Every structure is written in structure tokens, then in C-alpha cells.
């Protein structure tokens, strides 16, 4: 019976490994890209990935409140740095991508004027992710200041919880325009919806997006999460990120702690 028990135990152990699942908290702008990356990671490793998306600030609050996330893909470097300084992380913070801000409309607004159009009387409502918790929201406000239209749009701003909610407002025509991540409008689900233009990079601060491993999960998941973060720097992941409109840091810069 002992050999039989050994076989059963070995099979149970193998099954447990095969069934391992990690939870990755990701900024809302990564919704589509991280889903594709997770599928590729699971195919390569057999480790399943559960994805939770939201505003980076809100996800950070959840992590600091004990949410059992194993890795965090933020839309900036500040929130991962805050978590590292507070002792919540298992890895150095690394920039995995640089995001691009765009202006998006599905109501026929003339976007040829760029950001300046938001001051036009024809634009009544502008969706912006909450600047208090969403880095893309912060940079949308900076872009409007750069083009000197912030004062003219103060009464038009509709504050969304995250980039995802900005998308919902635009696609349901609840707003005339919305400031959005390029990665969302390039997704298969959204690529044929409305029109969009890139915001000149000079109008806002670089959106350098960083990732960290987290201590909230089990030791086994911490190891698997580190594998996932290494996979983020793989050729497969970087190909997905580029196709999603992100710029990719060099191998040298990815190796540096931010």
C-alpha cells in the first residue's frame, strides 16, 4: 500500500502545483494587455492568473488594507514606491511600460484641434479619471493646463473612478470627450469605437508604469508572482505591450530599481 500512497501523494502534489493561481492587481489602462500577457504566462508555466483592475491609488489602498494580491502593475512609479517604503513588497519597483494619453470621442467632436477642443462651447462634458487615484487623470489635468484651457473646462469635468469608467462614459455617449489611455482604444473591443488623437507628450509628464511583487499572498504565490514579473520583461510580453500602444523601457532600465 505504501507505493500506492506515494503515487497518490505525488499526484495530489502535482495537481496542487497545476492548479496554482496568483492574483495580479493592475491599473485599469492595462485591462486588455495584461489579460493577453496572463494567457501567455499561463500557457508557458501552467500558473493561472486572476486579474483585478482599477485605479492605481485605490488598488494601493486595498493592498495596504490586506487585499491578497500577489503582484501589482501600477500606472505610475509613486504608488509602488509607497508600497515598498511601507514594507509591502517582495521585489524592487521596476518600470515595465510607458503609457500614452489620448483624447477620445464617440459623438463626432472635431478632434483635429487636439486638446484645445475641450474649451469649445460645443463640448459640454469631459470625462477624466480621478486625479486623486488615477495617474492618467493627473496627466489629463496637466495637459489641459499646458494648453491653457483648464479654467475654461472646470465646470465640464466629469470625474470617473478610473480609466475604465472614462471608457464607459465615452462609449455610451454620456460625455462628449474623454481622456483615455491609448492601450484601451487599441484593444479589439474598442478599436472601431469613435475617433481619437494622441496628446502631445510635451503636454504632460511621462507615464512610467511600475510593477512590484507583494507580501500579502502565500510564500508559494510570492514565488509564482516573481515569475510573472520576470515574464513581463519577456519578448512575448513586450510584443503585446507594444501592440497595445505602450513604449517599452530598455533592458538596462528595467533592471534598475525605481
FIPA-531489 format. One record per residue (C-alpha): z, y, x; residue in three letters; residue number from 1. Coordinates in Angstrom, 3 decimals, always signed. Layout:
BEGIN
+----------+----------+----------+------+-----+
|       zz |       yy |       xx | code | pos |
+----------+----------+----------+------+-----+
|        Z |        Y |        X |  ala | NUM |
...
+----------+----------+----------+------+-----+
***
This chain:
BEGIN
+----------+----------+----------+------+-----+
|       zz |       yy |       xx | code | pos |
+----------+----------+----------+------+-----+
|   +0.000 |   +0.000 |   +0.000 |  unk |   1 |
|   +0.632 |   +2.328 |   +2.916 |  unk |   2 |
|   -3.050 |   +2.644 |   +3.850 |  unk |   3 |
|   -3.837 |   +3.377 |   +0.199 |  unk |   4 |
|   -1.152 |   +6.079 |   +0.066 |  unk |   5 |
|   -2.522 |   +7.559 |   +3.256 |  unk |   6 |
|   -6.016 |   +7.727 |   +1.769 |  unk |   7 |
|   -4.711 |   +9.319 |   -1.435 |  unk |   8 |
|   -2.705 |  +11.862 |   +0.535 |  unk |   9 |
|   -5.717 |  +12.694 |   +2.720 |  unk |  10 |
|   -7.949 |  +13.119 |   -0.318 |  unk |  11 |
|   -5.368 |  +15.336 |   -2.006 |  unk |  12 |
|   -5.133 |  +17.478 |   +1.133 |  unk |  13 |
|   -8.910 |  +17.762 |   +1.360 |  unk |  14 |
|   -9.095 |  +18.654 |   -2.308 |  unk |  15 |
|   -6.492 |  +21.365 |   -1.873 |  unk |  16 |
|   -8.465 |  +22.869 |   +1.001 |  unk |  17 |
|  -11.692 |  +22.739 |   -1.002 |  unk |  18 |
|  -10.016 |  +24.462 |   -3.917 |  unk |  19 |
|   -8.587 |  +27.323 |   -1.860 |  unk |  20 |
|   -9.142 |  +30.726 |   -3.414 |  unk |  21 |
|   -8.466 |  +34.129 |   -1.916 |  unk |  22 |
|   -8.251 |  +37.376 |   -3.845 |  unk |  23 |
|  -10.097 |  +40.379 |   -2.460 |  unk |  24 |
|   -9.355 |  +43.866 |   -3.778 |  unk |  25 |
|  -12.472 |  +46.008 |   -3.383 |  unk |  26 |
|  -13.347 |  +49.617 |   -4.069 |  unk |  27 |
|  -15.438 |  +49.956 |   -7.221 |  unk |  28 |
|  -18.540 |  +51.022 |   -5.268 |  unk |  29 |
|  -18.543 |  +47.537 |   -3.694 |  unk |  30 |
|  -18.709 |  +45.752 |   -7.047 |  unk |  31 |
|  -22.173 |  +44.270 |   -6.616 |  unk |  32 |
|  -22.385 |  +43.966 |   -2.841 |  unk |  33 |
|  -19.038 |  +42.187 |   -2.463 |  unk |  34 |
|  -19.983 |  +39.721 |   -5.202 |  unk |  35 |
|  -23.062 |  +38.683 |   -3.237 |  unk |  36 |
|  -21.117 |  +38.589 |   +0.028 |  unk |  37 |
|  -18.431 |  +36.431 |   -1.566 |  unk |  38 |
|  -21.042 |  +33.943 |   -2.797 |  unk |  39 |
|  -22.477 |  +33.656 |   +0.713 |  unk |  40 |
|  -18.985 |  +33.253 |   +2.184 |  unk |  41 |
|  -18.090 |  +30.505 |   -0.290 |  unk |  42 |
|  -21.346 |  +28.693 |   +0.464 |  unk |  43 |
|  -20.567 |  +28.786 |   +4.190 |  unk |  44 |
|  -16.842 |  +27.969 |   +4.057 |  unk |  45 |
|  -16.029 |  +26.342 |   +0.720 |  unk |  46 |
|  -13.370 |  +29.007 |   +0.146 |  unk |  47 |
|  -13.643 |  +30.654 |   -3.267 |  unk |  48 |
|  -13.210 |  +34.399 |   -3.628 |  unk |  49 |
|  -11.746 |  +36.199 |   -6.626 |  unk |  50 |
|  -12.706 |  +39.865 |   -6.672 |  unk |  51 |
|  -10.666 |  +42.698 |   -8.172 |  unk |  52 |
|  -12.374 |  +46.108 |   -8.197 |  unk |  53 |
|  -11.005 |  +49.555 |   -8.864 |  unk |  54 |
|  -10.333 |  +52.965 |   -7.363 |  unk |  55 |
|   -9.095 |  +52.597 |   -3.787 |  unk |  56 |
|   -5.960 |  +54.628 |   -4.471 |  unk |  57 |
|   -4.990 |  +52.532 |   -7.470 |  unk |  58 |
|   -5.592 |  +49.295 |   -5.577 |  unk |  59 |
|   -3.408 |  +50.619 |   -2.756 |  unk |  60 |
|   -0.623 |  +51.359 |   -5.237 |  unk |  61 |
|   -0.928 |  +47.833 |   -6.609 |  unk |  62 |
|   -0.764 |  +46.315 |   -3.128 |  unk |  63 |
|   +2.353 |  +48.312 |   -2.291 |  unk |  64 |
|   +3.858 |  +47.104 |   -5.569 |  unk |  65 |
|   +3.338 |  +43.474 |   -4.558 |  unk |  66 |
|   -0.047 |  +42.554 |   -6.048 |  unk |  67 |
|   -1.049 |  +39.199 |   -4.472 |  unk |  68 |
|   -4.270 |  +40.377 |   -2.884 |  unk |  69 |
|   -5.320 |  +38.772 |   +0.397 |  unk |  70 |
|   -7.779 |  +41.389 |   +1.677 |  unk |  71 |
|   -8.672 |  +44.964 |   +0.824 |  unk |  72 |
|  -12.082 |  +46.642 |   +1.098 |  unk |  73 |
|  -11.421 |  +50.347 |   +0.634 |  unk |  74 |
|  -13.828 |  +53.224 |   +0.112 |  unk |  75 |
|  -12.175 |  +55.180 |   +2.917 |  unk |  76 |
|  -10.058 |  +54.764 |   +6.044 |  unk |  77 |
|   -6.972 |  +56.596 |   +4.821 |  unk |  78 |
|   -5.709 |  +54.010 |   +2.333 |  unk |  79 |
|   -5.979 |  +51.052 |   +4.749 |  unk |  80 |
|   -4.238 |  +53.204 |   +7.382 |  unk |  81 |
|   -1.444 |  +53.940 |   +4.919 |  unk |  82 |
|   -1.003 |  +50.219 |   +4.239 |  unk |  83 |
|   -0.993 |  +49.424 |   +7.963 |  unk |  84 |
|   +1.611 |  +52.085 |   +8.669 |  unk |  85 |
|   +3.789 |  +50.696 |   +5.886 |  unk |  86 |
|   +3.609 |  +47.129 |   +7.209 |  unk |  87 |
|   +1.433 |  +45.529 |   +4.510 |  unk |  88 |
|   -1.452 |  +44.375 |   +6.702 |  unk |  89 |
|   -2.261 |  +41.390 |   +8.911 |  unk |  90 |
|   -5.276 |  +42.866 |  +10.719 |  unk |  91 |
|   -6.266 |  +46.211 |  +12.240 |  unk |  92 |
|   -8.245 |  +48.503 |   +9.961 |  unk |  93 |
|  -11.994 |  +48.214 |  +10.590 |  unk |  94 |
|  -14.887 |  +50.208 |   +9.179 |  unk |  95 |
|  -17.345 |  +47.816 |   +7.546 |  unk |  96 |
|  -19.819 |  +50.272 |   +5.986 |  unk |  97 |
|  -20.674 |  +53.924 |   +5.396 |  unk |  98 |
|  -21.280 |  +54.897 |   +1.789 |  unk |  99 |
|  -23.836 |  +57.318 |   +0.354 |  unk | 100 |
|  -23.183 |  +59.749 |   -2.503 |  unk | 101 |
|  -25.880 |  +60.286 |   -5.141 |  unk | 102 |
|  -26.305 |  +62.286 |   -8.350 |  unk | 103 |
|  -27.390 |  +60.144 |  -11.307 |  unk | 104 |
|  -28.614 |  +60.901 |  -14.819 |  unk | 105 |
|  -29.994 |  +58.948 |  -17.747 |  unk | 106 |
|  -30.549 |  +61.956 |  -20.004 |  unk | 107 |
|  -33.669 |  +63.422 |  -18.423 |  unk | 108 |
|  -31.921 |  +66.137 |  -16.416 |  unk | 109 |
|  -34.230 |  +67.633 |  -13.770 |  unk | 110 |
|  -32.692 |  +66.303 |  -10.555 |  unk | 111 |
|  -35.338 |  +67.881 |   -8.325 |  unk | 112 |
|  -32.916 |  +70.794 |   -7.867 |  unk | 113 |
|  -30.313 |  +68.452 |   -6.403 |  unk | 114 |
|  -26.627 |  +69.204 |   -6.814 |  unk | 115 |
|  -27.383 |  +72.797 |   -7.847 |  unk | 116 |
|  -28.492 |  +71.486 |  -11.265 |  unk | 117 |
|  -24.877 |  +70.831 |  -12.278 |  unk | 118 |
|  -24.379 |  +74.584 |  -12.683 |  unk | 119 |
|  -27.314 |  +74.845 |  -15.110 |  unk | 120 |
|  -26.339 |  +75.594 |  -18.744 |  unk | 121 |
|  -28.302 |  +72.524 |  -19.842 |  unk | 122 |
|  -25.749 |  +70.312 |  -18.083 |  unk | 123 |
|  -22.670 |  +70.146 |  -20.299 |  unk | 124 |
|  -20.749 |  +67.182 |  -18.881 |  unk | 125 |
|  -20.435 |  +65.882 |  -15.308 |  unk | 126 |
|  -18.696 |  +62.596 |  -14.524 |  unk | 127 |
|  -16.672 |  +62.441 |  -11.298 |  unk | 128 |
|  -14.399 |  +59.622 |  -10.150 |  unk | 129 |
|  -10.771 |  +60.769 |  -10.000 |  unk | 130 |
|  -10.405 |  +62.636 |   -6.687 |  unk | 131 |
|   -6.731 |  +61.657 |   -6.566 |  unk | 132 |
|   -7.526 |  +57.966 |   -6.202 |  unk | 133 |
|  -11.274 |  +57.603 |   -5.537 |  unk | 134 |
|  -12.824 |  +58.736 |   -2.208 |  unk | 135 |
|  -16.248 |  +59.155 |   -3.838 |  unk | 136 |
|  -14.625 |  +61.564 |   -6.285 |  unk | 137 |
|  -13.188 |  +63.595 |   -3.419 |  unk | 138 |
|  -16.609 |  +63.863 |   -1.796 |  unk | 139 |
|  -18.298 |  +64.757 |   -5.087 |  unk | 140 |
|  -15.967 |  +67.739 |   -5.349 |  unk | 141 |
|  -16.676 |  +68.634 |   -1.715 |  unk | 142 |
|  -20.419 |  +68.518 |   -2.398 |  unk | 143 |
|  -20.085 |  +70.925 |   -5.309 |  unk | 144 |
|  -18.035 |  +73.285 |   -3.131 |  unk | 145 |
|  -20.667 |  +73.064 |   -0.394 |  unk | 146 |
|  -23.389 |  +74.121 |   -2.855 |  unk | 147 |
|  -21.096 |  +76.829 |   -4.269 |  unk | 148 |
|  -21.239 |  +75.506 |   -7.822 |  unk | 149 |
|  -17.655 |  +74.253 |   -8.141 |  unk | 150 |
|  -16.458 |  +77.338 |  -10.025 |  unk | 151 |
|  -19.336 |  +77.075 |  -12.493 |  unk | 152 |
|  -18.592 |  +73.417 |  -13.268 |  unk | 153 |
|  -14.811 |  +73.479 |  -13.686 |  unk | 154 |
|  -14.999 |  +73.158 |  -17.474 |  unk | 155 |
|  -17.701 |  +70.481 |  -17.372 |  unk | 156 |
|  -15.948 |  +67.835 |  -15.282 |  unk | 157 |
|  -15.132 |  +64.536 |  -16.959 |  unk | 158 |
|  -12.694 |  +62.668 |  -14.721 |  unk | 159 |
|  -13.370 |  +58.952 |  -14.567 |  unk | 160 |
|  -10.883 |  +56.338 |  -13.390 |  unk | 161 |
|  -13.337 |  +55.011 |  -10.800 |  unk | 162 |
|  -16.994 |  +54.845 |   -9.839 |  unk | 163 |
|  -17.379 |  +52.017 |  -12.376 |  unk | 164 |
|  -16.300 |  +54.297 |  -15.197 |  unk | 165 |
|  -18.667 |  +57.011 |  -13.967 |  unk | 166 |
|  -21.394 |  +54.404 |  -14.348 |  unk | 167 |
|  -20.290 |  +53.640 |  -17.893 |  unk | 168 |
|  -20.383 |  +57.335 |  -18.798 |  unk | 169 |
|  -23.880 |  +57.761 |  -17.362 |  unk | 170 |
|  -25.403 |  +54.621 |  -18.867 |  unk | 171 |
|  -24.017 |  +55.373 |  -22.335 |  unk | 172 |
|  -25.209 |  +58.989 |  -22.025 |  unk | 173 |
|  -21.664 |  +60.236 |  -22.573 |  unk | 174 |
|  -22.358 |  +62.704 |  -19.730 |  unk | 175 |
|  -25.454 |  +64.496 |  -18.532 |  unk | 176 |
|  -24.976 |  +63.588 |  -14.858 |  unk | 177 |
|  -22.541 |  +61.665 |  -12.716 |  unk | 178 |
|  -21.727 |  +61.495 |   -9.021 |  unk | 179 |
|  -22.149 |  +57.872 |   -8.014 |  unk | 180 |
|  -22.275 |  +55.514 |   -5.042 |  unk | 181 |
|  -25.818 |  +54.605 |   -4.008 |  unk | 182 |
|  -24.770 |  +50.941 |   -3.919 |  unk | 183 |
|  -24.334 |  +50.932 |   -7.696 |  unk | 184 |
|  -27.739 |  +52.379 |   -8.615 |  unk | 185 |
|  -29.499 |  +49.959 |   -6.262 |  unk | 186 |
|  -27.932 |  +46.934 |   -7.934 |  unk | 187 |
|  -30.235 |  +44.678 |  -10.019 |  unk | 188 |
|  -28.252 |  +45.607 |  -13.116 |  unk | 189 |
|  -28.670 |  +49.367 |  -12.683 |  unk | 190 |
|  -31.816 |  +49.933 |  -10.602 |  unk | 191 |
|  -34.002 |  +50.709 |  -13.627 |  unk | 192 |
|  -31.488 |  +52.945 |  -15.380 |  unk | 193 |
|  -32.187 |  +56.678 |  -15.307 |  unk | 194 |
|  -33.022 |  +58.745 |  -12.232 |  unk | 195 |
|  -31.013 |  +59.627 |   -9.154 |  unk | 196 |
|  -31.169 |  +61.670 |   -5.963 |  unk | 197 |
|  -29.198 |  +61.399 |   -2.756 |  unk | 198 |
|  -26.737 |  +64.176 |   -1.998 |  unk | 199 |
|  -27.409 |  +65.689 |   +1.432 |  unk | 200 |
|  -24.963 |  +64.165 |   +3.887 |  unk | 201 |
|  -24.138 |  +67.634 |   +5.203 |  unk | 202 |
|  -22.533 |  +68.470 |   +1.860 |  unk | 203 |
|  -19.663 |  +66.002 |   +2.114 |  unk | 204 |
|  -17.518 |  +64.156 |   +4.617 |  unk | 205 |
|  -18.722 |  +60.775 |   +5.898 |  unk | 206 |
|  -17.641 |  +57.980 |   +3.561 |  unk | 207 |
|  -16.472 |  +55.452 |   +6.110 |  unk | 208 |
|  -15.150 |  +52.406 |   +4.286 |  unk | 209 |
|  -12.498 |  +50.264 |   +5.970 |  unk | 210 |
|  -11.042 |  +46.799 |   +5.404 |  unk | 211 |
|   -7.735 |  +45.085 |   +6.176 |  unk | 212 |
|   -6.082 |  +41.718 |   +5.680 |  unk | 213 |
|   -2.885 |  +41.738 |   +3.629 |  unk | 214 |
|   +0.530 |  +40.081 |   +3.808 |  unk | 215 |
|   +1.078 |  +39.693 |   +0.060 |  unk | 216 |
|   -0.576 |  +36.273 |   -0.175 |  unk | 217 |
|   +0.400 |  +32.889 |   +1.252 |  unk | 218 |
|   +0.104 |  +32.142 |   +5.001 |  unk | 219 |
|   -2.856 |  +29.857 |   +4.244 |  unk | 220 |
|   -4.614 |  +32.632 |   +2.346 |  unk | 221 |
|   -3.914 |  +35.092 |   +5.137 |  unk | 222 |
|   -5.857 |  +32.820 |   +7.495 |  unk | 223 |
|   -8.710 |  +32.468 |   +4.980 |  unk | 224 |
|   -8.745 |  +36.227 |   +4.389 |  unk | 225 |
|   -9.196 |  +36.830 |   +8.107 |  unk | 226 |
|  -12.209 |  +34.503 |   +7.986 |  unk | 227 |
|  -13.603 |  +36.569 |   +5.119 |  unk | 228 |
|  -13.117 |  +39.822 |   +7.024 |  unk | 229 |
|  -14.901 |  +38.342 |  +10.049 |  unk | 230 |
|  -17.687 |  +37.264 |   +7.708 |  unk | 231 |
|  -18.055 |  +40.903 |   +6.624 |  unk | 232 |
|  -19.436 |  +41.557 |  +10.097 |  unk | 233 |
|  -21.931 |  +38.691 |   +9.938 |  unk | 234 |
|  -25.695 |  +39.105 |   +9.751 |  unk | 235 |
|  -25.667 |  +37.789 |   +6.174 |  unk | 236 |
|  -23.106 |  +40.331 |   +5.004 |  unk | 237 |
|  -24.711 |  +43.203 |   +6.835 |  unk | 238 |
|  -28.074 |  +42.365 |   +5.311 |  unk | 239 |
|  -26.507 |  +42.517 |   +1.846 |  unk | 240 |
|  -24.772 |  +45.810 |   +2.638 |  unk | 241 |
|  -27.979 |  +47.410 |   +3.913 |  unk | 242 |
|  -29.875 |  +46.263 |   +0.827 |  unk | 243 |
|  -27.117 |  +47.875 |   -1.233 |  unk | 244 |
|  -27.692 |  +51.264 |   +0.389 |  unk | 245 |
|  -24.883 |  +51.253 |   +2.936 |  unk | 246 |
|  -25.186 |  +52.222 |   +6.566 |  unk | 247 |
|  -23.618 |  +49.724 |   +8.949 |  unk | 248 |
|  -21.327 |  +50.509 |  +11.890 |  unk | 249 |
|  -22.305 |  +49.206 |  +15.288 |  unk | 250 |
|  -20.675 |  +46.029 |  +16.574 |  unk | 251 |
|  -18.759 |  +48.170 |  +19.057 |  unk | 252 |
|  -17.341 |  +50.466 |  +16.378 |  unk | 253 |
|  -16.397 |  +47.534 |  +14.163 |  unk | 254 |
|  -14.258 |  +46.173 |  +16.961 |  unk | 255 |
|  -12.180 |  +49.330 |  +17.144 |  unk | 256 |
|   -9.057 |  +49.908 |  +15.111 |  unk | 257 |
|   -9.335 |  +52.880 |  +12.820 |  unk | 258 |
+----------+----------+----------+------+-----+
***
